[in-house]
Amino acid sequence: MERGDGGTYLGGGGRAASGLTDEQVAERVRAGQVNANADVKTKSVWQILGEHTFTLFNAVNVAMAALVVSTGSYKNVAFMAVVVSNLVIGVFQEIRAKRKVDRLSILTAKDVCVLRAGEKRHVPVSAVVRDDVVLLAHGDQVPADGVVLEGSPRMDESLLTGESNAIEKAVGDEVLSGSFVDSGAFAYRVTRVGRDAYAAQINAEAKYVKRVRSEILSTLSAIIRLGTIALVPLGAGLFARIILMGRYGYDDAVLQTVAAVVGMIPQGLVLLTSSVFAIATTRLASRSVLVQQSYCVETLARVDVLCLDKTGTITTGAMEVAEVRGDAAQAAVTIAAANEADANETARAILEYGRARGVEALAVTRAVPFSSKTKCSGCVTADGTALVMGAAQFVMGSAFGRVEDEVRSFPGLMRVLVVARVDGFARDGAAVGTPRVLGFLGIRDQIRPTAARTMGYFREQGVDIRVISGDDPRTVSNIAAAVGVPGAEKCVDASTLETDEDVEAAVAACRVFGRVTPHMKRRLVRTLREAGHVVAMTGDGVNDVLALKDADCSVAMASGSAAARNVAEIVLADNDFAHLPEVVAEGRRSINNLQRSASLFLMKTVYSAVLALVCIALPPYPFIPVQMSLVSTAIIGTPSFLLALEPNHERVRGRFLTNVLSRSLPASVAIILAIVASIATAKLMGWSDGVMSTVCMFQMFAVGIALIYRISRPLNPLRVGVICVVVAIVVAGTTVGAGFFSVVSPTFNSAVTSVAIAAAAIVLFNRLYDESVAEAGPRGLVGFLIRKLEALDDSE
């Protein structure tokens, strides 16, 4: 049979000579026995829209906006701009990543050659049916499980098993979907299609929805839940208290109540988090790193265990000639060139070696292709010289003892080939005569040139590295040692691990795991996570899908299987593992800056909730929504966004909630006491509601600027500029924008009193802040409050 690309298939006759008829194909299609795509899919656009739209955060804000609209005061609905912006940013960046990953799947899709009604036809993989005769050759991917009818190919099953060595197949042997033809041409009959195929069964186990694992997201969700629970009784109580005073009508009561409860939901922090991660994903995309779930940037920055699949991450998946001894070079290049039409990875490595060093192949009169029976290949040159190359034990036969010491002197990560002259070849390709050794070749997996540097980075950052592979553990151990993986000599054959106790002991003691099945990979990742580690997993094959799903953060190579790409949070579009340090750096910048900026948002969340409670006893609430918008813009939004973009590659330390509360609670306490003092003074001195509101705003501005100053230390030009911008916004909002923001000019007495209260509040804030950020941890009142809030967050 001829190959569809012009080559020749082995054999002829039998079922492979005719294949199914069109009627038989149609019958199988009607019966559903067709190779429907069972890969793990990315989320649909509607799923992404739904996940971002139907949230508790959005529901609360829409409800508040509806109440404001009912009063006719449309300027007070300005807070919805934050909600809409957050929705647009989240949806846009996730859809963008989805489309790029989907495009990778389209680009890697190929039609397959089948034999139907006695003729070759090229059909999509999804059109293959059960009992189809499929014709494959070197480089083709198996579209569905089946049994070999003709030929004896060598199959690369690394995407399925992690085993990088080619597996030899003979007539009657099974081939699995997702594997590639390493060398040889063959025909096979399809036995399992679609969801019944081996790869699809693994994919099916990975189709559950993976929960986003993010401390920041968990903290935000807990705050929103608690705020929502608190705002119902607080809002209802405040609204009723204002109405019962008799001084205010429905409109005023709604505006004051909404101003109080909206401040309890950290809208700006949600938007800031989305924006910061969107900026991080955009920066990474420019470096060929596709982030499908933005919060995973944070997770990778917190990772303390990195699990690597050898093939495709540490190694490129190709082979290379690492060492040549004796006069083996020209003879090896000649043999490889003679069989170039069906070259396997080893032959391609030899040809590349010859091209790089200018080694010319000799003219040949006969090519002897690689045989799984003899474990060697060869050729006869134009001058009649017979050359053979292969595994030393097979080429040398009983004379292997003469070269054994030489073979064993090669480094352990190399596969050694002997090159020799022989008298000739029999009809079946077997070498004839006593081999005369010309030299030796050391072949090894091609290690990525950046692998050692990348390992060094994670080693310096205190990240524990585990190499998990389907290959022989000794081979994997040698490769891991070559790139500097600490403890690479501590390896184990995972096929010997039977009980949970065996797995736990191996995880604690070993750094390299060989002969690992897909389910064992997942088991190892789960064991590491159960031990309290934050685990990242890299992989490129179907065999990695289950582990990628269970890892805290998963990274896939674009050249790998579509299933691996679609389940991973991060896809390396150029297949370069060296980008991972850049992802970690982006994560650190994002998290460290977010922790600093989040203190401004949580300051408002805390004092808004407490102030609402206080104002039930001492009504009215001193603000309306538009005034809170000015405070949020000046003291929270502007400095947060500017400071969040600063370079910051410090290691992420401590819990997000603790780091944020230690800065925000001192300011919240100072603002609450200052506003309560201002309200009490206003009632005592008979100030108007407008004056009281303006004085209370001044207290928030004063303590807020003090907090910005403290979190900006040590000062640099950017941070000084941020403080100047904040002051400018405050001045402009209370003068030029006084009418819009309902700010009134204070009397002399109220101005003096306000300055005195603000000064006392700043002194109190600084004292509480020093106690809260002490090296030994938060102390005093703030320390007590933080411990209580942490306990509440843990219970959530």
Phi, psi and omega in degrees: 000144177268143173287155179294339181263011177105348179279193183234131173275154180283153170076197179168163181081178180067197182299328183294343183279342183233321182073192180283154172276166179298324179295320179294323177296313181299321179298318180290325176297316179297328180278359179079014181269055183240155188276060179301144183296116180250019178293155172293129184260155170287164179297149175283163178300321180293323176298316180297315178300316181296316181297325182274335184272312187270076180237159177298321180301312180294320182297317180297315182292322178296320178297317179295320179297321180297321178295319180295317179300326181295342178271345182083003180265081189291334180296337181278003175266011183301333182296341180290342177300325179294317182297313181295317180299317180298318180297313182297315182297312182297315182293317183299311185290327181285321178293322179299314179295320179301314183293325178292319179291320176299323180296325177298321180295320180295319183293331183269355181285139179225151172285162181238147181269122178238160178253115180226135179051036176079008180225153179279136177223142177260119183231157175298154179304324182288350180264357178291137180242166178297140181078001173300146172262117184253136181252121183231155176217185184311130177090346180284151176258140181287122185278336182203156180297149179188187182237135182293128176263318182217145177098169179221074184283165169252127188251136174266107181254022186298326179291341182261319187245342186086352179284118185276338179287139180293143181256127181279136180239149177231172179305130181097345179282156180270139171244146188248142178300139181097344177276163182241154176277113180281320176199157181093164175233145183202168174239142178218157179258131182286129180247330179226135182233163173055233186289345180275347183289158184303309182297321181295325180295322176292316180300322183300326180287346182260007188271000175291154183287126181275121180288136179292127180255100183213125179294322179295313180297319179297319179295315179299317180297320179295318179297317180295318179297313180295319179297320180294319178296319184284327187290335181295304179292322180293316180297314180297318180295317181293317179300313181297319182294320180293316179297318183291343176297331180085352181272339187237147177267188182302313185299312180296319181296318179296314183297317179294319181294315179297320178301322181288312187281328177296325179295341180281343178259118184286072182303311184298326180292322176298314179295317180299316180299314178299318183293316181297315180290327177296320177295319179297316181293327177293317178298318181291325179299327178291345177253021178068030175247115181263120181257113183271339178225108192301325184291346179291341176299319176296315183300316181295328178292337180263356185299136174242353173226127179245117179262125184245137167273132185299305185287124179093345178246293175288320178252163182275347186097348177261169177254162176214152175278114184265333183204139178233131178236144179074207182258044186274341192301302186294320180298317180295317180295322179296315179298315181296319180294325180295332182248025186298330182299336180226045185288136172268185184299322180296314180296321179294324178295320180293317178298319179295321177299315180296317179296320183292332184248008176070027179276120183269139175281144177280158176291143182233154176252342179212134175253136177246103184293162179300137179238132178293341180282314183267346181059031179207167175227169182191188178196168173239123183280171183299332179271009175091003179284128178264125182242141179227147179216133179176191179297134188302320182298326182274321180292316186276334180060233182292345180268012183301329182302333181292334185243002187302315181299320179296316180298316183285349179280348177288150177304152187297335182277003181256146170260126189261129175247140175257141177245130186212161170268145175226174182285333181165194181228142175285175182298327181275005178092000179287138180291145181244136177094175182278127181292135172251110189294130174263325181171190185225151174239136173257113182254136178217166173299138180284114181277136178299134183298337181265358187298314182298319180295320179294317177298320179298321179299310182292326177297317179295330181274004178076021179269126181281128184255131174237132178256121184239120187214159174275354182284173175301131185301328180291320177297314180297320180298317180296319179292319178298319179295325182295332180258008172088026176287121181298137178070024183298337180287345179273087185240161180213147173276109186295341179292346179269354181272116186249311185264166176299325179295321177298315182296314181298319179294319180293319179298323181286328188258331190253156177243346180232130181236122179247167182054044184265126176278164177305318181290327177291325176302314179297320181296320179295317179297316180297320180296319177297318180292321179295336177279003176096009181272153169264115193249130170251144182230133174246147179187171181220357186242172175300327180294345180263350191301314183296318179291322178299322179294323186272345180289155176295323177218129183241140184233127181239155175269141181296332183280353182277199183288153178298325180297316179297318179298319188284335180269344184280148175283329182235133177239126178272100189296332179257013175062025183255106180299340182294350179284343185301319175303327178293323177295317178298318180297318178297319179297318179295317178301315183295311186290313181299318178288325177295320179300320179291315182288327182297334179299328178291319181290316182290336172304313181291321180301315183290311185289333177295316181295313181293320181296323177299319178295317180297320185286348171293325178274326181237069180289162005270173172288131192283357185231161169242164186307319184294329177290321176296329176296320178296315178299315182297319181293313186285309189269338188241298188298306184298306180296327181297312182293323180289317182288333183290346182263001180293148170297136181196103185246022177294152177296142179283123184235145175073178180276146180300313184297318180296314181299322182285312183294329181297338178262324187277323185298319177303319179291321180298314180299314181297318181293317180300312181296322180293319181290320177300317178297322180292317179296315180298318179295319179299316179293322182292321185263359175074032178290154176287164178300323180296317178294316179301316180298317181295317179297318180295322176298321180299322179297318179294320178297316185296308182289324179299315179295324177298321178293318178301319179298315183292319182283348180268352180286143357287144184289146171221174183306319180297315184291323174297319178298321178299315180297320179296320178296319179299312180299320180297319179294319179298313181297314181295319182293327182267357177242286180298319182263020184302318181296315182295319183269009177057043176264131180248157180285127181285159174282170180299314181296318181292326179294315180297314180299319181298317179297320180295315179296318180297319180298316179295321180295321180293319177299314179298316180302313182298322180292314179296323181296316180299321177292323186288322183261020179298152183300327181280001180105165181302133180237175174066207182302314182296318178300319178297315181296319180297317181296322179292318180291324177297318179297321178294319179295320179296321179293332178294000000 
